[in-house]
Amino acid sequence: VTAPADIRRLLVDQVTGVVRWRESIAYLQSQGVGRVIEIGAGKVLTGLAKRIDKTLDARALGTPADFAAALAEWKN
């Protein structure tokens, strides 16, 4: 997309569009998913996922140390 009007419209759509996170977590749960991982800075989605499904193993991994700790735990 290169036309300025299209870029503006798409940005407005992105910022104002509906986010269906609750439905996404419910779908994962219905498919038997028990663990979700948020990769990168922050943990907003992890917190939201845990509020939606308290049985979910939801983790935010933002540093190499986070990854190492999670892998070590999951190997056991």
mmJSON file of the N, C-alpha and C atoms, coordinates in Angstrom:
{"data_MODEL":{"atom_site":{
"group_PDB":["ATOM","ATOM","ATOM","ATOM","ATOM","ATOM","ATOM","ATOM","ATOM","ATOM","ATOM","ATOM","ATOM","ATOM","ATOM","ATOM","ATOM","ATOM","ATOM","ATOM","ATOM","ATOM","ATOM","ATOM","ATOM","ATOM","ATOM","ATOM","ATOM","ATOM","ATOM","ATOM","ATOM","ATOM","ATOM","ATOM","ATOM","ATOM","ATOM","ATOM","ATOM","ATOM","ATOM","ATOM","ATOM","ATOM","ATOM","ATOM","ATOM","ATOM","ATOM","ATOM","ATOM","ATOM","ATOM","ATOM","ATOM","ATOM","ATOM","ATOM","ATOM","ATOM","ATOM","ATOM","ATOM","ATOM","ATOM","ATOM","ATOM","ATOM","ATOM","ATOM","ATOM","ATOM","ATOM","ATOM","ATOM","ATOM","ATOM","ATOM","ATOM","ATOM","ATOM","ATOM","ATOM","ATOM","ATOM","ATOM","ATOM","ATOM","ATOM","ATOM","ATOM","ATOM","ATOM","ATOM","ATOM","ATOM","ATOM","ATOM","ATOM","ATOM","ATOM","ATOM","ATOM","ATOM","ATOM","ATOM","ATOM","ATOM","ATOM","ATOM","ATOM","ATOM","ATOM","ATOM","ATOM","ATOM","ATOM","ATOM","ATOM","ATOM","ATOM","ATOM","ATOM","ATOM","ATOM","ATOM","ATOM","ATOM","ATOM","ATOM","ATOM","ATOM","ATOM","ATOM","ATOM","ATOM","ATOM","ATOM","ATOM","ATOM","ATOM","ATOM","ATOM","ATOM","ATOM","ATOM","ATOM","ATOM","ATOM","ATOM","ATOM","ATOM","ATOM","ATOM","ATOM","ATOM","ATOM","ATOM","ATOM","ATOM","ATOM","ATOM","ATOM","ATOM","ATOM","ATOM","ATOM","ATOM","ATOM","ATOM","ATOM","ATOM","ATOM","ATOM","ATOM","ATOM","ATOM","ATOM","ATOM","ATOM","ATOM","ATOM","ATOM","ATOM","ATOM","ATOM","ATOM","ATOM","ATOM","ATOM","ATOM","ATOM","ATOM","ATOM","ATOM","ATOM","ATOM","ATOM","ATOM","ATOM","ATOM","ATOM","ATOM","ATOM","ATOM","ATOM","ATOM","ATOM","ATOM","ATOM","ATOM","ATOM","ATOM","ATOM","ATOM","ATOM","ATOM","ATOM","ATOM","ATOM","ATOM","ATOM","ATOM","ATOM","ATOM","ATOM"],
"id":[1,2,3,4,5,6,7,8,9,10,11,12,13,14,15,16,17,18,19,20,21,22,23,24,25,26,27,28,29,30,31,32,33,34,35,36,37,38,39,40,41,42,43,44,45,46,47,48,49,50,51,52,53,54,55,56,57,58,59,60,61,62,63,64,65,66,67,68,69,70,71,72,73,74,75,76,77,78,79,80,81,82,83,84,85,86,87,88,89,90,91,92,93,94,95,96,97,98,99,100,101,102,103,104,105,106,107,108,109,110,111,112,113,114,115,116,117,118,119,120,121,122,123,124,125,126,127,128,129,130,131,132,133,134,135,136,137,138,139,140,141,142,143,144,145,146,147,148,149,150,151,152,153,154,155,156,157,158,159,160,161,162,163,164,165,166,167,168,169,170,171,172,173,174,175,176,177,178,179,180,181,182,183,184,185,186,187,188,189,190,191,192,193,194,195,196,197,198,199,200,201,202,203,204,205,206,207,208,209,210,211,212,213,214,215,216,217,218,219,220,221,222,223,224,225,226,227,228],
"type_symbol":["N","C","C","N","C","C","N","C","C","N","C","C","N","C","C","N","C","C","N","C","C","N","C","C","N","C","C","N","C","C","N","C","C","N","C","C","N","C","C","N","C","C","N","C","C","N","C","C","N","C","C","N","C","C","N","C","C","N","C","C","N","C","C","N","C","C","N","C","C","N","C","C","N","C","C","N","C","C","N","C","C","N","C","C","N","C","C","N","C","C","N","C","C","N","C","C","N","C","C","N","C","C","N","C","C","N","C","C","N","C","C","N","C","C","N","C","C","N","C","C","N","C","C","N","C","C","N","C","C","N","C","C","N","C","C","N","C","C","N","C","C","N","C","C","N","C","C","N","C","C","N","C","C","N","C","C","N","C","C","N","C","C","N","C","C","N","C","C","N","C","C","N","C","C","N","C","C","N","C","C","N","C","C","N","C","C","N","C","C","N","C","C","N","C","C","N","C","C","N","C","C","N","C","C","N","C","C","N","C","C","N","C","C","N","C","C","N","C","C","N","C","C","N","C","C","N","C","C"],
"label_atom_id":["N","CA","C","N","CA","C","N","CA","C","N","CA","C","N","CA","C","N","CA","C","N","CA","C","N","CA","C","N","CA","C","N","CA","C","N","CA","C","N","CA","C","N","CA","C","N","CA","C","N","CA","C","N","CA","C","N","CA","C","N","CA","C","N","CA","C","N","CA","C","N","CA","C","N","CA","C","N","CA","C","N","CA","C","N","CA","C","N","CA","C","N","CA","C","N","CA","C","N","CA","C","N","CA","C","N","CA","C","N","CA","C","N","CA","C","N","CA","C","N","CA","C","N","CA","C","N","CA","C","N","CA","C","N","CA","C","N","CA","C","N","CA","C","N","CA","C","N","CA","C","N","CA","C","N","CA","C","N","CA","C","N","CA","C","N","CA","C","N","CA","C","N","CA","C","N","CA","C","N","CA","C","N","CA","C","N","CA","C","N","CA","C","N","CA","C","N","CA","C","N","CA","C","N","CA","C","N","CA","C","N","CA","C","N","CA","C","N","CA","C","N","CA","C","N","CA","C","N","CA","C","N","CA","C","N","CA","C","N","CA","C","N","CA","C","N","CA","C","N","CA","C","N","CA","C","N","CA","C","N","CA","C","N","CA","C"],
"label_alt_id":[null,null,null,null,null,null,null,null,null,null,null,null,null,null,null,null,null,null,null,null,null,null,null,null,null,null,null,null,null,null,null,null,null,null,null,null,null,null,null,null,null,null,null,null,null,null,null,null,null,null,null,null,null,null,null,null,null,null,null,null,null,null,null,null,null,null,null,null,null,null,null,null,null,null,null,null,null,null,null,null,null,null,null,null,null,null,null,null,null,null,null,null,null,null,null,null,null,null,null,null,null,null,null,null,null,null,null,null,null,null,null,null,null,null,null,null,null,null,null,null,null,null,null,null,null,null,null,null,null,null,null,null,null,null,null,null,null,null,null,null,null,null,null,null,null,null,null,null,null,null,null,null,null,null,null,null,null,null,null,null,null,null,null,null,null,null,null,null,null,null,null,null,null,null,null,null,null,null,null,null,null,null,null,null,null,null,null,null,null,null,null,null,null,null,null,null,null,null,null,null,null,null,null,null,null,null,null,null,null,null,null,null,null,null,null,null,null,null,null,null,null,null,null,null,null,null,null,null],
"label_comp_id":["VAL","VAL","VAL","THR","THR","THR","ALA","ALA","ALA","PRO","PRO","PRO","ALA","ALA","ALA","ASP","ASP","ASP","ILE","ILE","ILE","ARG","ARG","ARG","ARG","ARG","ARG","LEU","LEU","LEU","LEU","LEU","LEU","VAL","VAL","VAL","ASP","ASP","ASP","GLN","GLN","GLN","VAL","VAL","VAL","THR","THR","THR","GLY","GLY","GLY","VAL","VAL","VAL","VAL","VAL","VAL","ARG","ARG","ARG","TRP","TRP","TRP","ARG","ARG","ARG","GLU","GLU","GLU","SER","SER","SER","ILE","ILE","ILE","ALA","ALA","ALA","TYR","TYR","TYR","LEU","LEU","LEU","GLN","GLN","GLN","SER","SER","SER","GLN","GLN","GLN","GLY","GLY","GLY","VAL","VAL","VAL","GLY","GLY","GLY","ARG","ARG","ARG","VAL","VAL","VAL","ILE","ILE","ILE","GLU","GLU","GLU","ILE","ILE","ILE","GLY","GLY","GLY","ALA","ALA","ALA","GLY","GLY","GLY","LYS","LYS","LYS","VAL","VAL","VAL","LEU","LEU","LEU","THR","THR","THR","GLY","GLY","GLY","LEU","LEU","LEU","ALA","ALA","ALA","LYS","LYS","LYS","ARG","ARG","ARG","ILE","ILE","ILE","ASP","ASP","ASP","LYS","LYS","LYS","THR","THR","THR","LEU","LEU","LEU","ASP","ASP","ASP","ALA","ALA","ALA","ARG","ARG","ARG","ALA","ALA","ALA","LEU","LEU","LEU","GLY","GLY","GLY","THR","THR","THR","PRO","PRO","PRO","ALA","ALA","ALA","ASP","ASP","ASP","PHE","PHE","PHE","ALA","ALA","ALA","ALA","ALA","ALA","ALA","ALA","ALA","LEU","LEU","LEU","ALA","ALA","ALA","GLU","GLU","GLU","TRP","TRP","TRP","LYS","LYS","LYS","ASN","ASN","ASN"],
"label_asym_id":["A","A","A","A","A","A","A","A","A","A","A","A","A","A","A","A","A","A","A","A","A","A","A","A","A","A","A","A","A","A","A","A","A","A","A","A","A","A","A","A","A","A","A","A","A","A","A","A","A","A","A","A","A","A","A","A","A","A","A","A","A","A","A","A","A","A","A","A","A","A","A","A","A","A","A","A","A","A","A","A","A","A","A","A","A","A","A","A","A","A","A","A","A","A","A","A","A","A","A","A","A","A","A","A","A","A","A","A","A","A","A","A","A","A","A","A","A","A","A","A","A","A","A","A","A","A","A","A","A","A","A","A","A","A","A","A","A","A","A","A","A","A","A","A","A","A","A","A","A","A","A","A","A","A","A","A","A","A","A","A","A","A","A","A","A","A","A","A","A","A","A","A","A","A","A","A","A","A","A","A","A","A","A","A","A","A","A","A","A","A","A","A","A","A","A","A","A","A","A","A","A","A","A","A","A","A","A","A","A","A","A","A","A","A","A","A","A","A","A","A","A","A","A","A","A","A","A","A"],
"label_entity_id":["1","1","1","1","1","1","1","1","1","1","1","1","1","1","1","1","1","1","1","1","1","1","1","1","1","1","1","1","1","1","1","1","1","1","1","1","1","1","1","1","1","1","1","1","1","1","1","1","1","1","1","1","1","1","1","1","1","1","1","1","1","1","1","1","1","1","1","1","1","1","1","1","1","1","1","1","1","1","1","1","1","1","1","1","1","1","1","1","1","1","1","1","1","1","1","1","1","1","1","1","1","1","1","1","1","1","1","1","1","1","1","1","1","1","1","1","1","1","1","1","1","1","1","1","1","1","1","1","1","1","1","1","1","1","1","1","1","1","1","1","1","1","1","1","1","1","1","1","1","1","1","1","1","1","1","1","1","1","1","1","1","1","1","1","1","1","1","1","1","1","1","1","1","1","1","1","1","1","1","1","1","1","1","1","1","1","1","1","1","1","1","1","1","1","1","1","1","1","1","1","1","1","1","1","1","1","1","1","1","1","1","1","1","1","1","1","1","1","1","1","1","1","1","1","1","1","1","1"],
"label_seq_id":[1,1,1,2,2,2,3,3,3,4,4,4,5,5,5,6,6,6,7,7,7,8,8,8,9,9,9,10,10,10,11,11,11,12,12,12,13,13,13,14,14,14,15,15,15,16,16,16,17,17,17,18,18,18,19,19,19,20,20,20,21,21,21,22,22,22,23,23,23,24,24,24,25,25,25,26,26,26,27,27,27,28,28,28,29,29,29,30,30,30,31,31,31,32,32,32,33,33,33,34,34,34,35,35,35,36,36,36,37,37,37,38,38,38,39,39,39,40,40,40,41,41,41,42,42,42,43,43,43,44,44,44,45,45,45,46,46,46,47,47,47,48,48,48,49,49,49,50,50,50,51,51,51,52,52,52,53,53,53,54,54,54,55,55,55,56,56,56,57,57,57,58,58,58,59,59,59,60,60,60,61,61,61,62,62,62,63,63,63,64,64,64,65,65,65,66,66,66,67,67,67,68,68,68,69,69,69,70,70,70,71,71,71,72,72,72,73,73,73,74,74,74,75,75,75,76,76,76],
"pdbx_PDB_ins_code":[null,null,null,null,null,null,null,null,null,null,null,null,null,null,null,null,null,null,null,null,null,null,null,null,null,null,null,null,null,null,null,null,null,null,null,null,null,null,null,null,null,null,null,null,null,null,null,null,null,null,null,null,null,null,null,null,null,null,null,null,null,null,null,null,null,null,null,null,null,null,null,null,null,null,null,null,null,null,null,null,null,null,null,null,null,null,null,null,null,null,null,null,null,null,null,null,null,null,null,null,null,null,null,null,null,null,null,null,null,null,null,null,null,null,null,null,null,null,null,null,null,null,null,null,null,null,null,null,null,null,null,null,null,null,null,null,null,null,null,null,null,null,null,null,null,null,null,null,null,null,null,null,null,null,null,null,null,null,null,null,null,null,null,null,null,null,null,null,null,null,null,null,null,null,null,null,null,null,null,null,null,null,null,null,null,null,null,null,null,null,null,null,null,null,null,null,null,null,null,null,null,null,null,null,null,null,null,null,null,null,null,null,null,null,null,null,null,null,null,null,null,null,null,null,null,null,null,null],
"Cartn_x":[0.858,0.0,0.9,0.698,1.548,0.75,-0.505,-1.315,-1.607,-1.306,-1.519,-2.937,-3.928,-5.313,-5.568,-5.02,-5.173,-4.441,-3.262,-2.489,-3.265,-3.781,-4.571,-5.774,-6.498,-7.693,-7.337,-6.283,-5.878,-5.385,-4.686,-4.243,-5.427,-6.403,-7.611,-8.321,-8.436,-9.066,-8.309,-6.994,-6.177,-6.375,-6.398,-6.499,-7.913,-8.906,-10.29,-11.017,-10.379,-11.024,-11.218,-12.143,-12.455,-11.351,-10.93,-9.968,-10.743,-10.651,-11.45,-10.578,-9.893,-8.961,-9.685,-10.816,-11.566,-11.963,-12.435,-12.818,-11.594,-10.474,-9.246,-8.817,-8.845,-8.465,-9.477,-10.756,-11.773,-11.553,-11.188,-10.919,-9.72,-8.649,-7.476,-7.843,-8.616,-9.06,-9.868,-10.765,-11.595,-10.768,-9.587,-8.703,-7.71,-7.838,-6.976,-5.642,-5.489,-4.239,-4.2,-3.108,-2.966,-1.885,-1.083,0.022,0.125,0.231,0.48,1.683,2.433,3.655,3.597,3.81,3.911,5.401,5.868,7.29,7.491,8.399,8.709,8.553,8.705,8.597,7.146,6.961,5.632,4.925,3.822,3.041,1.546,1.09,-0.332,-1.2,-0.851,-1.674,-1.664,-0.532,-0.439,-1.42,-1.438,-2.361,-3.811,-4.127,-5.498,-5.869,-4.969,-5.244,-5.504,-4.712,-4.895,-6.217,-6.647,-7.937,-9.097,-8.938,-9.992,-10.062,-8.907,-8.844,-7.814,-8.276,-7.375,-6.582,-6.993,-6.273,-5.132,-5.077,-4.094,-2.706,-1.701,-0.311,0.128,-0.018,0.316,1.587,2.567,3.862,4.321,4.975,5.617,7.114,7.727,9.167,9.765,10.546,11.077,12.582,13.248,14.714,15.262,16.526,17.129,17.036,17.151,17.045,15.643,14.615,13.239,13.093,13.658,13.592,14.308,15.492,16.275,15.52,14.955,14.216,12.991,12.258,11.071,11.455,12.479,12.902,13.361,14.1,14.563,13.381,12.386,11.193,10.412,10.25,9.435,10.117,11.43,12.137,11.871,11.548,11.313,9.908],
"Cartn_y":[-1.17,0.0,1.227,2.086,3.279,4.579,4.515,5.733,6.282,7.549,8.127,7.942,8.089,7.92,6.482,5.524,4.116,3.833,4.387,4.202,4.759,5.976,6.578,5.716,5.272,4.455,3.155,2.511,1.241,1.435,2.53,2.807,3.057,3.803,4.043,2.715,1.886,0.574,-0.249,-0.218,-0.998,-0.528,0.77,1.321,1.211,1.306,1.32,-0.016,-0.975,-2.257,-3.083,-3.99,-4.878,-5.927,-6.135,-7.188,-8.324,-9.494,-10.636,-11.587,-11.033,-11.823,-12.892,-12.523,-13.499,-14.695,-14.432,-15.512,-16.333,-15.671,-16.386,-17.342,-16.895,-17.753,-18.884,-18.595,-19.648,-20.701,-20.267,-21.221,-22.098,-21.491,-22.278,-23.31,-22.877,-23.789,-24.942,-24.648,-25.695,-26.678,-26.248,-27.109,-27.874,-27.723,-28.463,-27.804,-26.549,-25.84,-25.505,-25.849,-25.589,-24.594,-24.219,-23.296,-22.308,-21.031,-19.998,-19.179,-18.711,-17.968,-16.638,-15.563,-14.232,-13.903,-13.678,-13.425,-11.95,-11.333,-9.927,-9.124,-7.828,-6.935,-6.861,-6.866,-6.719,-8.033,-7.934,-9.13,-8.855,-7.913,-7.554,-8.718,-9.338,-10.44,-11.633,-11.87,-12.959,-12.722,-11.503,-11.176,-11.32,-10.849,-10.983,-12.453,-13.249,-14.671,-15.369,-15.042,-15.666,-15.26,-14.027,-13.59,-14.316,-14.599,-15.273,-16.747,-17.393,-18.827,-19.046,-19.172,-19.292,-20.598,-21.583,-22.855,-22.832,-21.802,-21.694,-21.393,-22.095,-21.786,-20.718,-19.463,-18.346,-17.682,-17.533,-16.977,-15.908,-14.917,-13.875,-14.12,-14.281,-14.494,-13.315,-12.508,-11.312,-11.247,-12.107,-12.076,-13.483,-13.568,-14.902,-15.715,-15.055,-15.768,-16.34,-15.598,-16.106,-17.381,-17.362,-18.54,-19.723,-19.49,-20.568,-21.172,-20.344,-20.843,-21.65,-21.154,-21.869,-23.203,-23.205,-24.472,-25.475,-25.016,-25.913,-26.51,-25.69,-26.173,-27.169,-26.863,-27.713,-29.028,-29.094,-30.36,-31.369,-30.886,-31.791,-32.286],
"Cartn_z":[0.0,0.0,0.0,-0.957,-1.043,-1.113,-1.436,-1.543,-0.143,0.11,1.439,1.979,1.128,1.596,2.052,1.329,1.724,3.025,3.167,4.401,5.588,5.464,6.549,6.908,5.904,6.143,6.849,6.401,7.013,8.444,8.703,10.073,11.002,10.524,11.323,11.588,10.569,10.751,11.793,11.744,12.677,14.114,14.316,15.666,16.227,15.384,15.871,15.709,15.07,14.82,16.079,16.026,17.146,17.279,18.515,18.817,19.459,18.9,19.378,20.191,21.194,21.994,22.81,23.415,24.212,23.343,22.145,21.238,20.826,20.651,20.271,21.373,22.61,23.735,23.893,23.738,23.827,22.745,21.551,20.473,20.825,21.306,21.691,22.753,23.727,24.784,24.192,23.262,22.657,21.839,21.411,20.627,21.499,22.813,23.731,24.028,23.652,23.928,25.415,26.067,27.491,27.826,26.834,27.08,25.929,26.263,25.263,25.708,24.737,25.009,24.266,25.003,24.409,24.315,23.114,22.891,22.586,23.328,23.098,24.372,24.221,25.372,25.842,27.134,27.705,27.93,28.669,28.967,29.054,28.286,28.299,27.845,26.743,26.224,27.167,27.823,28.796,29.936,30.454,31.538,31.124,29.928,29.429,29.267,28.724,28.521,29.852,30.865,32.179,32.815,32.586,33.119,32.438,31.16,30.401,30.766,30.863,31.168,32.267,33.494,34.639,34.648,33.857,33.807,32.794,31.984,30.917,31.475,30.986,31.311,30.303,30.686,29.799,30.317,29.458,29.852,28.884,29.447,28.644,28.704,27.551,27.467,26.714,27.429,26.811,26.736,27.475,27.504,27.257,26.889,26.748,28.037,29.182,30.459,30.649,30.219,30.296,29.471,28.266,27.389,28.012,28.551,29.165,30.343,31.197,32.348,31.924,30.958,30.481,29.855,29.023,28.404,29.44,30.436,31.486,32.251,32.526,33.236,32.401,31.115,30.246,29.916,30.031,29.778,30.877,32.074,33.21,33.278],
"occupancy":[1.0,1.0,1.0,1.0,1.0,1.0,1.0,1.0,1.0,1.0,1.0,1.0,1.0,1.0,1.0,1.0,1.0,1.0,1.0,1.0,1.0,1.0,1.0,1.0,1.0,1.0,1.0,1.0,1.0,1.0,1.0,1.0,1.0,1.0,1.0,1.0,1.0,1.0,1.0,1.0,1.0,1.0,1.0,1.0,1.0,1.0,1.0,1.0,1.0,1.0,1.0,1.0,1.0,1.0,1.0,1.0,1.0,1.0,1.0,1.0,1.0,1.0,1.0,1.0,1.0,1.0,1.0,1.0,1.0,1.0,1.0,1.0,1.0,1.0,1.0,1.0,1.0,1.0,1.0,1.0,1.0,1.0,1.0,1.0,1.0,1.0,1.0,1.0,1.0,1.0,1.0,1.0,1.0,1.0,1.0,1.0,1.0,1.0,1.0,1.0,1.0,1.0,1.0,1.0,1.0,1.0,1.0,1.0,1.0,1.0,1.0,1.0,1.0,1.0,1.0,1.0,1.0,1.0,1.0,1.0,1.0,1.0,1.0,1.0,1.0,1.0,1.0,1.0,1.0,1.0,1.0,1.0,1.0,1.0,1.0,1.0,1.0,1.0,1.0,1.0,1.0,1.0,1.0,1.0,1.0,1.0,1.0,1.0,1.0,1.0,1.0,1.0,1.0,1.0,1.0,1.0,1.0,1.0,1.0,1.0,1.0,1.0,1.0,1.0,1.0,1.0,1.0,1.0,1.0,1.0,1.0,1.0,1.0,1.0,1.0,1.0,1.0,1.0,1.0,1.0,1.0,1.0,1.0,1.0,1.0,1.0,1.0,1.0,1.0,1.0,1.0,1.0,1.0,1.0,1.0,1.0,1.0,1.0,1.0,1.0,1.0,1.0,1.0,1.0,1.0,1.0,1.0,1.0,1.0,1.0,1.0,1.0,1.0,1.0,1.0,1.0,1.0,1.0,1.0,1.0,1.0,1.0,1.0,1.0,1.0,1.0,1.0,1.0],
"B_iso_or_equiv":[0.0,0.0,0.0,0.0,0.0,0.0,0.0,0.0,0.0,0.0,0.0,0.0,0.0,0.0,0.0,0.0,0.0,0.0,0.0,0.0,0.0,0.0,0.0,0.0,0.0,0.0,0.0,0.0,0.0,0.0,0.0,0.0,0.0,0.0,0.0,0.0,0.0,0.0,0.0,0.0,0.0,0.0,0.0,0.0,0.0,0.0,0.0,0.0,0.0,0.0,0.0,0.0,0.0,0.0,0.0,0.0,0.0,0.0,0.0,0.0,0.0,0.0,0.0,0.0,0.0,0.0,0.0,0.0,0.0,0.0,0.0,0.0,0.0,0.0,0.0,0.0,0.0,0.0,0.0,0.0,0.0,0.0,0.0,0.0,0.0,0.0,0.0,0.0,0.0,0.0,0.0,0.0,0.0,0.0,0.0,0.0,0.0,0.0,0.0,0.0,0.0,0.0,0.0,0.0,0.0,0.0,0.0,0.0,0.0,0.0,0.0,0.0,0.0,0.0,0.0,0.0,0.0,0.0,0.0,0.0,0.0,0.0,0.0,0.0,0.0,0.0,0.0,0.0,0.0,0.0,0.0,0.0,0.0,0.0,0.0,0.0,0.0,0.0,0.0,0.0,0.0,0.0,0.0,0.0,0.0,0.0,0.0,0.0,0.0,0.0,0.0,0.0,0.0,0.0,0.0,0.0,0.0,0.0,0.0,0.0,0.0,0.0,0.0,0.0,0.0,0.0,0.0,0.0,0.0,0.0,0.0,0.0,0.0,0.0,0.0,0.0,0.0,0.0,0.0,0.0,0.0,0.0,0.0,0.0,0.0,0.0,0.0,0.0,0.0,0.0,0.0,0.0,0.0,0.0,0.0,0.0,0.0,0.0,0.0,0.0,0.0,0.0,0.0,0.0,0.0,0.0,0.0,0.0,0.0,0.0,0.0,0.0,0.0,0.0,0.0,0.0,0.0,0.0,0.0,0.0,0.0,0.0,0.0,0.0,0.0,0.0,0.0,0.0],
"pdbx_formal_charge":[null,null,null,null,null,null,null,null,null,null,null,null,null,null,null,null,null,null,null,null,null,null,null,null,null,null,null,null,null,null,null,null,null,null,null,null,null,null,null,null,null,null,null,null,null,null,null,null,null,null,null,null,null,null,null,null,null,null,null,null,null,null,null,null,null,null,null,null,null,null,null,null,null,null,null,null,null,null,null,null,null,null,null,null,null,null,null,null,null,null,null,null,null,null,null,null,null,null,null,null,null,null,null,null,null,null,null,null,null,null,null,null,null,null,null,null,null,null,null,null,null,null,null,null,null,null,null,null,null,null,null,null,null,null,null,null,null,null,null,null,null,null,null,null,null,null,null,null,null,null,null,null,null,null,null,null,null,null,null,null,null,null,null,null,null,null,null,null,null,null,null,null,null,null,null,null,null,null,null,null,null,null,null,null,null,null,null,null,null,null,null,null,null,null,null,null,null,null,null,null,null,null,null,null,null,null,null,null,null,null,null,null,null,null,null,null,null,null,null,null,null,null,null,null,null,null,null,null],
"auth_seq_id":[1,1,1,2,2,2,3,3,3,4,4,4,5,5,5,6,6,6,7,7,7,8,8,8,9,9,9,10,10,10,11,11,11,12,12,12,13,13,13,14,14,14,15,15,15,16,16,16,17,17,17,18,18,18,19,19,19,20,20,20,21,21,21,22,22,22,23,23,23,24,24,24,25,25,25,26,26,26,27,27,27,28,28,28,29,29,29,30,30,30,31,31,31,32,32,32,33,33,33,34,34,34,35,35,35,36,36,36,37,37,37,38,38,38,39,39,39,40,40,40,41,41,41,42,42,42,43,43,43,44,44,44,45,45,45,46,46,46,47,47,47,48,48,48,49,49,49,50,50,50,51,51,51,52,52,52,53,53,53,54,54,54,55,55,55,56,56,56,57,57,57,58,58,58,59,59,59,60,60,60,61,61,61,62,62,62,63,63,63,64,64,64,65,65,65,66,66,66,67,67,67,68,68,68,69,69,69,70,70,70,71,71,71,72,72,72,73,73,73,74,74,74,75,75,75,76,76,76],
"auth_comp_id":["VAL","VAL","VAL","THR","THR","THR","ALA","ALA","ALA","PRO","PRO","PRO","ALA","ALA","ALA","ASP","ASP","ASP","ILE","ILE","ILE","ARG","ARG","ARG","ARG","ARG","ARG","LEU","LEU","LEU","LEU","LEU","LEU","VAL","VAL","VAL","ASP","ASP","ASP","GLN","GLN","GLN","VAL","VAL","VAL","THR","THR","THR","GLY","GLY","GLY","VAL","VAL","VAL","VAL","VAL","VAL","ARG","ARG","ARG","TRP","TRP","TRP","ARG","ARG","ARG","GLU","GLU","GLU","SER","SER","SER","ILE","ILE","ILE","ALA","ALA","ALA","TYR","TYR","TYR","LEU","LEU","LEU","GLN","GLN","GLN","SER","SER","SER","GLN","GLN","GLN","GLY","GLY","GLY","VAL","VAL","VAL","GLY","GLY","GLY","ARG","ARG","ARG","VAL","VAL","VAL","ILE","ILE","ILE","GLU","GLU","GLU","ILE","ILE","ILE","GLY","GLY","GLY","ALA","ALA","ALA","GLY","GLY","GLY","LYS","LYS","LYS","VAL","VAL","VAL","LEU","LEU","LEU","THR","THR","THR","GLY","GLY","GLY","LEU","LEU","LEU","ALA","ALA","ALA","LYS","LYS","LYS","ARG","ARG","ARG","ILE","ILE","ILE","ASP","ASP","ASP","LYS","LYS","LYS","THR","THR","THR","LEU","LEU","LEU","ASP","ASP","ASP","ALA","ALA","ALA","ARG","ARG","ARG","ALA","ALA","ALA","LEU","LEU","LEU","GLY","GLY","GLY","THR","THR","THR","PRO","PRO","PRO","ALA","ALA","ALA","ASP","ASP","ASP","PHE","PHE","PHE","ALA","ALA","ALA","ALA","ALA","ALA","ALA","ALA","ALA","LEU","LEU","LEU","ALA","ALA","ALA","GLU","GLU","GLU","TRP","TRP","TRP","LYS","LYS","LYS","ASN","ASN","ASN"],
"auth_asym_id":["A","A","A","A","A","A","A","A","A","A","A","A","A","A","A","A","A","A","A","A","A","A","A","A","A","A","A","A","A","A","A","A","A","A","A","A","A","A","A","A","A","A","A","A","A","A","A","A","A","A","A","A","A","A","A","A","A","A","A","A","A","A","A","A","A","A","A","A","A","A","A","A","A","A","A","A","A","A","A","A","A","A","A","A","A","A","A","A","A","A","A","A","A","A","A","A","A","A","A","A","A","A","A","A","A","A","A","A","A","A","A","A","A","A","A","A","A","A","A","A","A","A","A","A","A","A","A","A","A","A","A","A","A","A","A","A","A","A","A","A","A","A","A","A","A","A","A","A","A","A","A","A","A","A","A","A","A","A","A","A","A","A","A","A","A","A","A","A","A","A","A","A","A","A","A","A","A","A","A","A","A","A","A","A","A","A","A","A","A","A","A","A","A","A","A","A","A","A","A","A","A","A","A","A","A","A","A","A","A","A","A","A","A","A","A","A","A","A","A","A","A","A","A","A","A","A","A","A"],
"auth_atom_id":["N","CA","C","N","CA","C","N","CA","C","N","CA","C","N","CA","C","N","CA","C","N","CA","C","N","CA","C","N","CA","C","N","CA","C","N","CA","C","N","CA","C","N","CA","C","N","CA","C","N","CA","C","N","CA","C","N","CA","C","N","CA","C","N","CA","C","N","CA","C","N","CA","C","N","CA","C","N","CA","C","N","CA","C","N","CA","C","N","CA","C","N","CA","C","N","CA","C","N","CA","C","N","CA","C","N","CA","C","N","CA","C","N","CA","C","N","CA","C","N","CA","C","N","CA","C","N","CA","C","N","CA","C","N","CA","C","N","CA","C","N","CA","C","N","CA","C","N","CA","C","N","CA","C","N","CA","C","N","CA","C","N","CA","C","N","CA","C","N","CA","C","N","CA","C","N","CA","C","N","CA","C","N","CA","C","N","CA","C","N","CA","C","N","CA","C","N","CA","C","N","CA","C","N","CA","C","N","CA","C","N","CA","C","N","CA","C","N","CA","C","N","CA","C","N","CA","C","N","CA","C","N","CA","C","N","CA","C","N","CA","C","N","CA","C","N","CA","C","N","CA","C","N","CA","C","N","CA","C","N","CA","C","N","CA","C"],
"pdbx_PDB_model_num":[1,1,1,1,1,1,1,1,1,1,1,1,1,1,1,1,1,1,1,1,1,1,1,1,1,1,1,1,1,1,1,1,1,1,1,1,1,1,1,1,1,1,1,1,1,1,1,1,1,1,1,1,1,1,1,1,1,1,1,1,1,1,1,1,1,1,1,1,1,1,1,1,1,1,1,1,1,1,1,1,1,1,1,1,1,1,1,1,1,1,1,1,1,1,1,1,1,1,1,1,1,1,1,1,1,1,1,1,1,1,1,1,1,1,1,1,1,1,1,1,1,1,1,1,1,1,1,1,1,1,1,1,1,1,1,1,1,1,1,1,1,1,1,1,1,1,1,1,1,1,1,1,1,1,1,1,1,1,1,1,1,1,1,1,1,1,1,1,1,1,1,1,1,1,1,1,1,1,1,1,1,1,1,1,1,1,1,1,1,1,1,1,1,1,1,1,1,1,1,1,1,1,1,1,1,1,1,1,1,1,1,1,1,1,1,1,1,1,1,1,1,1,1,1,1,1,1,1]
}}}
